Amino acid sequence: MGLTSWLAVAVFAGVYVLIATEWVHRVAAALGGAVLMLLIGATEPEHAFFSQHSGVDWDVIFLLLGMMLIVSVLKRTGIFEFIAIWAAKKARGRPYRLMVLLILATGVLSPWFDNVTTVLLIAPVTILVCTRLGVPVVPYLIAEVMACNIGGAATLIGDPPNIMIGSRAGLSFNDFLIHMAPIVVVLLGVFIVMARFMFRSAFEYHPERVEAVMQLRERDAIKDVRLLVISGVVVTLVMVAFVLHTTLHLEPSVVAITGGLVLLAASRLSPGEVAMDVEWETLVFFTGLFVMVGAMVQTGVIADLGEAATNATEGELLGTSMALVFGSAVPSAVIDNIPFVASVSPIVEEIVTASGGTGEAGMLWWAFALGADLGGNATIIASSANVVVIGIAEREGHHISFWKFSRYGLVVTAVTVSIAGLYVWLRYFALA
C-alpha cells in the first residue's frame, strides 16, 4: 500500500476510536473523517459524491428519507400506540415473552421488506410498549435490530448486501430462499435462547403497570381514521413494490421516496412539521461514513484485505468457503457491510470462476453472504439498520453507546457466524 492508503487507514482508525469512545459525537466524527479523506487525497468529490462503488450510496440515503417521512406521518395516526398496546396485552406484560414477540415480528418482516424499513416501523412501537410496561428500552431495541439483521439474510431483498450479491452472481429470489432461509430460521431460534440470558436484567415485571395496560382498549389509541386509511394504502403499495422491485425495475429508494412524498401530500400535514421528525443526524452520519469507507475502497485497502483473506486458502473450496464466512464477518463488523460487499464481490466472482464456476463453486456466494450479513450485528456502524435504531433511540432520550451494543453484538456475531460456518460445511461438503 502507498502513503495515501496508510493515511486513509489512519484516519478511519482515528474516527473509529472517536466513535467507540464517544469523545466526539458520532456525526461530528464521521463528517470530520470524510473531510480529512478529501484533504489527504484518499478520494475526491467526483468519487465521494457520484461514484456508485466508492461514494455516498444515495439509494440508501433516499430509502431512509422516504421511510422516515412515512413513519412521521404514521405516528400521527396513533397506529404505533395501537400496536404497542396490542403487543403488551398479547405478551400479558411478561418481559421475555414480549421480547420474543418483537424478535419474531422483526425476524419475519425483515426478509420481505428489508431490515432498515422494518426497524423504522417497529422501533417506535418498541419504545412505546417498553415505556408502558416500565421495562428498559435499550435491550429490546438491541435484540430487535439483531433479529432484523439475522432475518434479513434470508432473502434477496432482506438485506442490501444480498441485493448486490444477487446482482453480481445472477442469483434469484428463490435461490436465496433455498440456500439462506433454512439457516436463518435456525439462527433466529438460537438467538431467542441467547436473548433469555443476555438480556435477563431487562426482564422487570411491574404488576401495576401491566394491570393498567391490560385495561386499555387498542381502538382508543387511533387518533385519525382517515389518515390511517390513506397511510395503510400507501404503505401497502410501497411494500408490494419493495417485493416486486426487480420485476418493476424500480430501486427501493425510488419506491420509498415516492411513497413518502405521496403520503405527505395526501395527509395535508405541514411539510415542515413532518420534516422535524426525520432523523437528519442519522442521514448526515451515513453520508460521512460512506465517504470514509469509499476512500478505503478507492485506495484499494478493502480489496487488498478481501484478496489476502481468500488467497490464503490457495483455491481449496472448503478453506475458501470458511475464509469467506469468517473473513467477511470481520470487516463487516468494522465498516458498514454495504460498501464492503460492493468492493469485495468482484473478487469473490473471480474466485468462483477460477474454482469451477457457479455449478461447482456457487456455494462460495452463500458463504460470503452469510459472513457479510451476520457480521452486521457486531457494532453500531456495521449495518444500516443498527445506525437507524441508534438514531431513533437517541432522539427519544435512550442512549446506546458503542460498547453497550458491541458487548452483545460481538457475542451474537461470534455464535451465529460459527453456526453459519458449520452449516456451510454440513450442507455443501459433509452431506453434499
N, C-alpha and C positions, 0 to 999 in steps of 0.2 A: 504494500500500500504506500501511496505517496504522502507527502506532508499534509495536503488538504484532507485526505482521508483520515489521517490521525487527528487532525484538528476537529473534524466533524465528530469523530468518536468522543473526543474530549468534551466538546460542547454538549453532546447528547448525554454523556455520563454525568456532567455537571448539573444539567437540568433535571435529570432523573433523581439525583441526590436531593435537589431542592424540593422536588415534588414529594419524595419519600419522607423527608424530614419536616416538611411543611414550614421551612424557614421563610419561604416566599409563597404567596398564593399560587396555586397551580396554573391559573390563567396567565398571571404575570410571568411565571417561569417559562411556560410554553411560548408565549409571544417573544420574550427575550431571547430564547433559544432560536426561534425562527429568524429573528433579526440578525443574530450572530452568524447563523448558517449562510445568510445572504452576504454579510460583510466579509467573511473569510473566503468566499467564492466556492463553497461546497455545493451551492445551487445558485440559480439566477432567476429573476422574475418570470422569464419565459417558461422555465420548468416548474418553478414553485407554484405558479397560479394557473398554468394552462396545460401541463403535461398530464396525460391520463395515468401514467405509471409512476411518476416521481414528483407529483404535485398534490395540491389540495384536491381531495375527492369530493367534487361538488355534488355528485349523486348522493353521497351520504349526508352532506350538509342540507340539501334541499329535501331529502327524505325526512330528516329530523324536523326541519322547519315546518313542512306540511303537516306532519303528525302532531307537532306541538300546537299548531293552530286548531286542529280538530279536537285535541284534548282540552284546549282552553274553552272552546265552545261547549263541549260535552259537560264540563264542570258546572256550567250554569243551568243545566237541566236537572241536576240532582241525582243523575244515574249512578255516580260513584258512591254516594251515600246509600242509595238503594242496594247496590251490590254488597257494600260493606256490612250493612245490617243483615242481609240475607246470609252472607258467609259466616258471620258471627253466630247467627242462630243455627245454621246448619252444623257448625262445629260445636254447638251447645256451649260456647265460651271456653272450651278446652284448648289451651295454647298450642300444644303439639298437634292436635287434630287440625287446628286452624292452619298451622304451618304446612302440614301435609296437603291440605286442600289447596293452598296457594302454590305449592311446588307442582302439584298435578295440573293445576289450571295453566300455569306458565309453561310447563313441560309439554302440555298437549297443544296449546295455542301457537307456541313459537315455531314449530315446524311448518305451519301453514301461513303464518303472517310475517315471519322474520322476527328475530329476538329484540331488535330495537323498538319496533312497533308494539310488540307485546308488553315490554316493560313500561312504555309510555302510557299504555292503557291500564295496566294492573298496579303499578306503583302507587298512584293516588288512592286507589281502593285500599291497598295495604296500610298506608299511613292512617287512613280514616278508621279502619276496623281495629287497628292496634291501639289507637287513641281511645276509641270507645271502650275497649276492654282493659285499658291500663297496662298493657304489656309494652316492653321496649320495642321501638320501631326498627332500629338498625339491624338486628339479627334477622328479622323477617325479610327485609329488603335484600340483604346479602344472600340469604337462602334462595330467594325468589329469582334474582338475576343469575345465580349459578345454575339453577334448574333450567332457566331460559337458555343459557349458553349450551347446556347439555342437550336439551330438547331440540334446539335449532339445528344441531348437527345431523338430524335425521333426514332432512330433505334438501333438494336443490335450492329452494328459496328460503330456508330457515335461518341461514347464517350467510352474510355477504361473501366470506371466503369460498363457500360452496358454489355460489354463482360463478365466481371466477374460475374455479377448478372445473366445473361442468362445461363452461365455455371453452376452456383450453383443451380439455380432454375429449370433448364431444360426448359427454355423459348426460343421460336423460333424467327426468324427474323419477321415473320408475327405477332406474339404476341406483339412485341414492336410497330409495325406499328399501330395495332388496338388500343392499350391502351395509347401509348405515343404520337403518331403523332398528334392527334386532339388538345391536349392541347398545343403542341409545336407551331402549326400554330397560335393559339390564342395569345400565349406569344410573338411570333415574331411581330404580329400586334401591340400588346401593346407596345413593345419595340420601334418600329418605331415611334409611337406617342411620347413616352417618350424622344427619341433622339432629337426630334424637339425642346424641351425645355431645356434638359440638356446640349446640345452642341451648343446652339444658338450663343454663342460668336465666334464659329469657322466658321460660315457661312459668310465668307468675299468674296464679289464678286468684281473681278477686270476685268472690261470690256476689257482692252487692252490685258491682258493675255489670256482671253477667246477667243478673236478675233484671236490671234496668234495660239492658239491651233486648232481652227476651220479651219485654213488654212492648217494644216498639213495633210499629207497622211499617213495612218497607214502602208501601204505596204513599205514605205521608211524606217521604223524602223527595218525591218528584215535584219540582218547582214549576216546570214549563213543559206541558204535554206537547204543544205544537212544535217547539224547538226539539224536543226529544224525538218526535216522529221524523222530522226533517233530518236530524243528525243520524238516526238509525238508517234511513235510506242512503245517505251519503257514505256512511261508514261501511255499509254492506257492499255498495258498489266499489268502494276502494279496496276492500278485502278480496272481492271476486277478481278485480283487476290485478291485485298482487299475485294471486294464484295463477292467473292466466297471462301474466305479463310477457312471457316468452312467445305465446301464441299471438297476443295483441301487438307485439313489437313495441311495447312501451316500457321505459325504465321505471322502476319503483319510485324514483324521485319525482318523475313527471306525474305519476298517479297520485302521489301523496300531496304535492304542492297544488295540483288541480283540485283535489278533494278539499284541501284546507281552504283555498280561496273561494270555491263554490259554496262551501258551508258558511264561511264568513259572510258572503254576500247574502245568502238566503236567511241567515239568522237575524239580520237587521241590527246587529250589535255594533257598537262603536269599534272601528278597527284599532284605534289607539288603546282602548280598554282590553281588547283581546290580545294585542301585541305585548302588553305588560306581563302576560303570563308565559310568554315564550322564554325558554331557558337560553337567553342570549350568551351568558357566560359559558355555557356548555358548547355552543356553536363556535365561539371565539377560541376556546381551548382546543377543540378539534382542528380548527384552522392552523393554529400554531404547531400542533402535534404533527399534522400532515406535512407541513413544510419541513420540519426537522427530520422526520422519517424519510421523506422524499429526498432530502440531501444525502442521507445514508444510502439510499438506493442509487442516486446519481453518481456518488463517488465509488460505487461498487462494493461497499462494505458488506451489505446484506447478501449480495450474490456470492461474494467470497466465502462468507460463513456457510451458506447453503451448499456450495460446491465442496467445501472442505469436509462437511459432515457426510455427504454422500460418497465422495471419493475414498473415504476411509474404509469403505466396505469392499472396494475393488470389484463392483458389479455383481457380487453374490446376492441373490434375491432375498433370502431371509435376513441377512445382515443389512441390506439396503432398506428393507421394509421397517426393521427395528430402528434404523438410523433416522428414517423419515418420521416415524411415530414420535420418538423421544427428541430427535433433533429439531423437529418443527415445534414441539411444545415449548422448548426453552426460549427461543427468540420470540415466539408468540406471546410469551408471558412478560417479556420486557418491552416490546413495542406493540402497537395495535396490529392485530393479525390480518387486517385488510391489506395494508401496503406490503406486509411480509409475504403474503401469498401471491400478490401481484408480481413481486420481484423474483420469487423463487420458483414459481410454477413453470417458467420456461426451462429451468434446469431440470426439474422433475420430468418434463416432457422429453428432454434429451435422454435422460436415464432410462425411461420407459422404452423409448425407441431402440436404444442400444442394447436393452436387456431382452428383446424379443417382441416388442410391440404390445399393444393393448390386450391381445389374446393371452399371452403368457405372463406379462408383467403388469397388466392393468391394475392388479391389486395394490400396486405401489401408490396409485392415486388415492385409494381409500386409507392407506397408512398415513399419507400426507394430510388428508382432510381431517382425520381423527386427531392427529397431533396438533394441527393449527387451531381447530375448533375448541378442543378441550384445554389447550394452553391459555385460552382466553379467560379462564377462571382464576388465574394466578394472582393478578394485580389489578388495581383500579383502572389502569390505562391499557390493559391487554385486549379489551373488547369494547366495541362501541356501546353496547348495552350497559357495561359497567360505568362508563363515563356518564351516560344519561342518568342512571339511577343515583350516582353520587350528586349530580347537579340537582335533581328533584329533591333529594333528601336535604341538601344544604339549603335550598330555597324554603323548605318547611321547617328549618331550625334543627335538623338532625345531622350532625357532622359525622362523616365516615372517614376516618384517617386512612392513609395509605397502608399502614401496618396493621390496623384493625381488620381491614379487608384481606390483606395478604396472609394474616395469621390463619384464617380459614381457607383462603384461596389456594395457598401452596399445598395444604394437606389434601384438599379435594382434587387438585390437579394431579398430584403425585399418585393418588389412588386410582382415579379414573383413567389416566394415561397408561398406568401399569396394566389395568384390566383391558384397555383397548389393545395394548401390545400382545397380551395373551390371546385376545380374540383374533387378531390378525394371524398369529401363529397357528392357532387351532383351525380356523376356517380355511386358510389358504395354503397351509403346509401340512400340519399333522393329519387333518381329516380330508384333505383335498383328494 
